[in-house]
Amino acid sequence: SEARKGFVGRADTMVASDAEEKEKTGEAMVATPGPVQRPEGLAEVEEEPPKTPEPKRVYEAGTQVSCKASFDGQNHPAEVVDRRRVGRTDTAGADDGGAYLYYVHYLEYNKRLDEWVEHGRLSPITSPAELKKCDSLRSPSVLSPRHDAGPGQLERKVTRNLKRRYDEIHHTAPAVEDLTPAERTLEKEHEEKTKVKNIQMIELGKYELDTWYYSPFPDEYASAFKLFFCEYCLKYMHSKKTLVKHMHKCQARKPPGREIYASTRPPSVRHKNPVCFHEIDGAKDKRYCQSLCLLSKLFLDHKTCYYDVEHFWFYVLTERDVQGHHIVGYFSKEKNSQEGFNLACILTLPSYQRKGYGKLLIAFSYELSKLEGKVGTPERPLSDLGLVSYRSYWTRVLLGLLRDYKGSLSIKDLSTLTAIRTEDIVQTLQTLNLVKYYKGQHILNVTQRAVEEHLKVHKLSRDVAIDSSRITWKPHAAPNSSSKKK
C-alpha cells in the first residue's frame, strides 16, 4: 500500500510538472468535456420537442358562431354564409381555418350589416342557451300557416286568411313555403345568387358609400371591390383615374328627361339647397334608368329587373347648387298599373337619409295621384326602411288633416282629400286608436284632445313640404300594351 501511495503521488507530481511546462512553453490546454454531474436526488428530465401549433377550426357554411361585429365591436350570434381562401394549407396538408375569410350574417340584424370577417373574430357557440337563441332567431315566424306550435309552447298556429291579413297590414313578402313550386324554385335561386354582396363600396359625387346588398352588374364589374359613379349621367367605372377623365368630358349636369318640379328655396330649415324632380321615361333613357336600378339594388334587398325599365316612369329627386343637380333619391312607377300602385320602387341614398327626403318622395307620388284623380298605394312588399317612411308619412298627413279640418269627416273623405287608399288609412288610424269597427264598418273615433296628444309625438313642424303650385306635370295617356311587373 505504501508503494501504491508513492506511485500515485509521483503520478500527481508528473501531471503537475507537465502542466507547468506547457504553460511555460505557451501551449494551450484543451479541456476534454466529461459527463455532466447532476446533484444527488435530481431526476433526469428529457427535453420536449417544440410543439407544432394546431390548425385553426374551419367553419362550414351554415355554422352558427359568435362574431365580433364591426358596427359596434360587440359579439353577436351569426351564421356563416360563405368563405373564401386567403392563405395556404399548412405543411402537413391540413386545412387551416385561419386561411379563410368568412362572410357572416348577424341573426339579429338586417342583411345590410352582413360582412367579411377574419377567423380571429369568430368563436364557436357551445352554450345550450346560446344555441337555443340562434335556433329561435332562424326559426320561421309563428305567423306562418305552416308553422306548428309544439305542445307546451305559447305560440299559436294561425289560419292562412289571418296570415294573408297580417302580410297585408305589415307589407311583408310571402314566406317561401307559401309560394307555388315554380315560384319557390325561382326564389331559392335568387337567394342563393344574392346571398353575398359583390360590390363592397361605391363613390358617388363627394360621398363614399358602403354597399348593403348584391346587385347584378355586368360580369366585368360584378366582382369589383369598389365602383366609381358619375353623379350626373350615372356611368360607372373601375378607377378614380377613369372617373376624373370622364368628368372632364361629360356634359351632363342634371338627370335626363323633363324637370317637372323646382323649388325656389330649400324644402325646410334643415336643408341648404332647393330641390328638383325630373321625370324620366325608361323607354327613352334606358341606359340611365338601368344604371339607376343597378345603383339602387346595392341598397335594396328585393329583386329589380334592371333590363325591363321601358315599362316604368322614373322620378329622380336632386339637390340643386351652382355645380349642378346632385341625385338624392328616386321612385319609379308603372306606366299602367292594374292594381292601382302609384309607386313601384323607392330609394333615398344613404348619404341623404334622416333628412326627410323619403317622405318628400312619398308626398310627391301622392301629389301626382291627386293630379290623376286617383287614390294610390305603394307596391308590396315594402323594404323595412320604406315601410317606416310610409307609416310616418300616413300618420303625419292624417293627423294634420284631422287637426285642421273643420266639420265632420269620414274615412272616404280622408281618402279623397289625401289620395291615400282607404285600407292604408284604416290601418294607420288603428295604430293610433282613432277608429273603431261598428255595425260592419270602420268609423272615425276622433277627439281634438286625442289628436293633439298624438301630435306631441309626431311633430309636423319638421316635415319637408311639396309646393303643389310648382308642379308642371300632366297625367299621361294609358298605354295600350299591358305593362310588366318590376
Solvent accessible surface area in square Angstrom, and as a share of the most:
residue,aa,sasa,rsa
1,S,110,0.71
2,E,132,0.59
3,A,86,0.67
4,R,182,0.66
5,K,137,0.58
6,G,29,0.27
7,F,130,0.54
8,V,79,0.45
9,G,36,0.35
10,R,146,0.53
11,A,37,0.29
12,D,90,0.47
13,T,87,0.50
14,M,127,0.57
15,V,103,0.59
16,A,51,0.40
17,S,56,0.36
18,D,83,0.43
19,A,34,0.26
20,E,104,0.46
21,E,96,0.43
22,K,91,0.39
23,E,133,0.60
24,K,162,0.68
25,T,84,0.49
26,G,63,0.60
27,E,99,0.45
28,A,92,0.71
29,M,139,0.62
30,V,133,0.77
31,A,92,0.71
32,T,121,0.71
33,P,122,0.77
34,G,53,0.51
35,P,118,0.74
36,V,130,0.75
37,Q,155,0.69
38,R,128,0.47
39,P,94,0.59
40,E,181,0.81
41,G,85,0.82
42,L,108,0.54
43,A,76,0.59
44,E,131,0.59
45,V,119,0.68
46,E,154,0.69
47,E,168,0.75
48,E,144,0.64
49,P,108,0.68
50,P,130,0.82
51,K,182,0.77
52,T,120,0.70
53,P,117,0.73
54,E,156,0.70
55,P,70,0.44
56,K,112,0.47
57,R,130,0.47
58,V,36,0.20
59,Y,5,0.02
60,E,98,0.44
61,A,68,0.53
62,G,35,0.34
63,T,30,0.17
64,Q,30,0.13
65,V,0,0.00
66,S,24,0.15
67,C,0,0.00
68,K,103,0.43
69,A,2,0.01
70,S,78,0.50
71,F,77,0.32
72,D,64,0.33
73,G,34,0.33
74,Q,110,0.49
75,N,101,0.52
76,H,23,0.10
77,P,11,0.07
78,A,0,0.00
79,E,34,0.15
80,V,0,0.00
81,V,27,0.16
82,D,50,0.26
83,R,71,0.26
84,R,117,0.43
85,R,115,0.42
86,V,88,0.50
87,G,29,0.28
88,R,220,0.80
89,T,61,0.35
90,D,54,0.28
91,T,150,0.87
92,A,93,0.72
93,G,53,0.51
94,A,43,0.33
95,D,57,0.30
96,D,36,0.18
97,G,0,0.00
98,G,34,0.32
99,A,6,0.05
100,Y,15,0.06
101,L,37,0.18
102,Y,0,0.00
103,Y,3,0.01
104,V,0,0.00
105,H,42,0.19
106,Y,1,0.00
107,L,24,0.12
108,E,72,0.32
109,Y,83,0.32
110,N,54,0.27
111,K,63,0.27
112,R,47,0.17
113,L,58,0.29
114,D,4,0.02
115,E,30,0.13
116,W,45,0.16
117,V,2,0.01
118,E,115,0.52
119,H,26,0.12
120,G,72,0.69
121,R,69,0.25
122,L,14,0.07
123,S,49,0.31
124,P,63,0.39
125,I,23,0.12
126,T,111,0.65
127,S,45,0.29
128,P,109,0.69
129,A,74,0.58
130,E,73,0.33
131,L,70,0.35
132,K,153,0.65
133,K,84,0.35
134,C,0,0.00
135,D,79,0.41
136,S,70,0.45
137,L,68,0.34
138,R,120,0.44
139,S,57,0.37
140,P,77,0.49
141,S,67,0.43
142,V,58,0.33
143,L,32,0.16
144,S,2,0.02
145,P,13,0.08
146,R,131,0.48
147,H,37,0.16
148,D,99,0.51
149,A,34,0.27
150,G,31,0.29
151,P,141,0.89
152,G,86,0.82
153,Q,102,0.45
154,L,177,0.88
155,E,77,0.34
156,R,153,0.56
157,K,122,0.52
158,V,7,0.04
159,T,91,0.53
160,R,99,0.36
161,N,110,0.57
162,L,69,0.34
163,K,15,0.06
164,R,145,0.53
165,R,105,0.38
166,Y,72,0.27
167,D,24,0.13
168,E,62,0.28
169,I,51,0.26
170,H,59,0.26
171,H,5,0.02
172,T,56,0.33
173,A,57,0.44
174,P,76,0.48
175,A,28,0.22
176,V,44,0.25
177,E,49,0.22
178,D,38,0.20
179,L,31,0.15
180,T,73,0.42
181,P,103,0.65
182,A,70,0.55
183,E,83,0.37
184,R,76,0.28
185,T,75,0.43
186,L,114,0.57
187,E,39,0.18
188,K,114,0.48
189,E,103,0.46
190,H,41,0.18
191,E,83,0.37
192,E,107,0.48
193,K,134,0.57
194,T,13,0.08
195,K,65,0.28
196,V,29,0.17
197,K,22,0.09
198,N,28,0.14
199,I,0,0.00
200,Q,35,0.16
201,M,40,0.18
202,I,0,0.00
203,E,22,0.10
204,L,11,0.05
205,G,29,0.28
206,K,171,0.72
207,Y,66,0.25
208,E,104,0.47
209,L,16,0.08
210,D,94,0.49
211,T,1,0.01
212,W,40,0.14
213,Y,9,0.04
214,Y,28,0.11
215,S,0,0.00
216,P,38,0.24
217,F,9,0.04
218,P,53,0.33
219,D,136,0.70
220,E,122,0.55
221,Y,40,0.15
222,A,23,0.18
223,S,101,0.65
224,A,17,0.13
225,F,133,0.55
226,K,43,0.18
227,L,0,0.00
228,F,20,0.08
229,F,2,0.01
230,C,0,0.00
231,E,29,0.13
232,Y,11,0.04
233,C,20,0.12
234,L,0,0.00
235,K,96,0.41
236,Y,31,0.12
237,M,8,0.04
238,H,92,0.41
239,S,42,0.27
240,K,100,0.42
241,K,143,0.60
242,T,64,0.37
243,L,15,0.07
244,V,66,0.38
245,K,115,0.49
246,H,31,0.14
247,M,56,0.25
248,H,150,0.67
249,K,158,0.67
250,C,19,0.11
251,Q,161,0.72
252,A,36,0.28
253,R,97,0.35
254,K,100,0.42
255,P,7,0.05
256,P,39,0.25
257,G,50,0.49
258,R,116,0.42
259,E,68,0.30
260,I,1,0.00
261,Y,7,0.03
262,A,24,0.18
263,S,11,0.07
264,T,88,0.51
265,R,176,0.64
266,P,42,0.27
267,P,22,0.14
268,S,25,0.16
269,V,153,0.88
270,R,93,0.34
271,H,17,0.08
272,K,184,0.78
273,N,40,0.20
274,P,23,0.15
275,V,2,0.01
276,C,0,0.00
277,F,0,0.00
278,H,1,0.01
279,E,9,0.04
280,I,0,0.00
281,D,21,0.11
282,G,0,0.00
283,A,58,0.45
284,K,166,0.70
285,D,42,0.22
286,K,89,0.38
287,R,123,0.45
288,Y,10,0.04
289,C,0,0.00
290,Q,41,0.18
291,S,4,0.03
292,L,2,0.01
293,C,0,0.00
294,L,4,0.02
295,L,1,0.00
296,S,0,0.00
297,K,8,0.03
298,L,0,0.00
299,F,4,0.02
300,L,10,0.05
301,D,66,0.34
302,H,58,0.26
303,K,100,0.42
304,T,12,0.07
305,C,39,0.24
306,Y,56,0.21
307,Y,136,0.52
308,D,15,0.08
309,V,0,0.00
310,E,58,0.26
311,H,36,0.16
312,F,0,0.00
313,W,38,0.13
314,F,0,0.00
315,Y,1,0.00
316,V,0,0.00
317,L,0,0.00
318,T,0,0.00
319,E,21,0.09
320,R,76,0.28
321,D,51,0.27
322,V,157,0.90
323,Q,123,0.55
324,G,9,0.09
325,H,19,0.08
326,H,24,0.11
327,I,7,0.03
328,V,0,0.00
329,G,1,0.01
330,Y,1,0.00
331,F,0,0.00
332,S,0,0.00
333,K,17,0.07
334,E,11,0.05
335,K,50,0.21
336,N,33,0.17
337,S,26,0.17
338,Q,142,0.63
339,E,97,0.43
340,G,37,0.35
341,F,36,0.15
342,N,5,0.03
343,L,3,0.01
344,A,17,0.14
345,C,6,0.04
346,I,22,0.11
347,L,10,0.05
348,T,17,0.10
349,L,2,0.01
350,P,34,0.21
351,S,23,0.15
352,Y,15,0.06
353,Q,52,0.23
354,R,234,0.85
355,K,78,0.33
356,G,14,0.13
357,Y,1,0.00
358,G,15,0.15
359,K,46,0.20
360,L,0,0.00
361,L,0,0.00
362,I,0,0.00
363,A,17,0.13
364,F,0,0.00
365,S,1,0.00
366,Y,1,0.00
367,E,31,0.14
368,L,0,0.00
369,S,1,0.01
370,K,89,0.38
371,L,86,0.43
372,E,51,0.23
373,G,69,0.67
374,K,129,0.55
375,V,73,0.42
376,G,2,0.02
377,T,3,0.02
378,P,0,0.00
379,E,21,0.09
380,R,50,0.18
381,P,60,0.38
382,L,24,0.12
383,S,32,0.21
384,D,65,0.34
385,L,75,0.37
386,G,7,0.07
387,L,28,0.14
388,V,99,0.57
389,S,28,0.18
390,Y,0,0.00
391,R,96,0.35
392,S,23,0.15
393,Y,25,0.09
394,W,4,0.01
395,T,11,0.06
396,R,49,0.18
397,V,43,0.25
398,L,0,0.00
399,L,0,0.00
400,G,11,0.11
401,L,38,0.19
402,L,18,0.09
403,R,86,0.31
404,D,82,0.42
405,Y,94,0.36
406,K,172,0.73
407,G,65,0.63
408,S,108,0.69
409,L,32,0.16
410,S,51,0.33
411,I,19,0.09
412,K,140,0.59
413,D,58,0.30
414,L,0,0.00
415,S,2,0.02
416,T,98,0.57
417,L,81,0.40
418,T,8,0.05
419,A,3,0.02
420,I,0,0.00
421,R,58,0.21
422,T,44,0.26
423,E,78,0.35
424,D,0,0.00
425,I,0,0.00
426,V,16,0.09
427,Q,14,0.06
428,T,10,0.06
429,L,0,0.00
430,Q,73,0.33
431,T,105,0.61
432,L,14,0.07
433,N,124,0.64
434,L,3,0.01
435,V,17,0.10
436,K,99,0.42
437,Y,143,0.54
438,Y,113,0.43
439,K,166,0.70
440,G,56,0.54
441,Q,106,0.47
442,H,59,0.26
443,I,54,0.28
444,L,37,0.18
445,N,76,0.39
446,V,49,0.28
447,T,80,0.47
448,Q,97,0.43
449,R,196,0.72
450,A,31,0.24
451,V,0,0.00
452,E,72,0.32
453,E,88,0.40
454,H,45,0.20
455,L,17,0.09
456,K,131,0.55
457,V,112,0.64
458,H,48,0.21
459,K,107,0.45
460,L,43,0.21
461,S,106,0.68
462,R,135,0.49
463,D,44,0.23
464,V,14,0.08
465,A,69,0.53
466,I,27,0.14
467,D,68,0.35
468,S,66,0.43
469,S,98,0.63
470,R,97,0.35
471,I,24,0.12
472,T,85,0.50
473,W,16,0.06
474,K,165,0.70
475,P,67,0.42
476,H,77,0.34
477,A,96,0.74
478,A,75,0.58
479,P,51,0.32
480,N,165,0.84
481,S,75,0.49
482,S,90,0.58
483,S,30,0.19
484,K,116,0.49
485,K,124,0.53
486,K,38,0.16
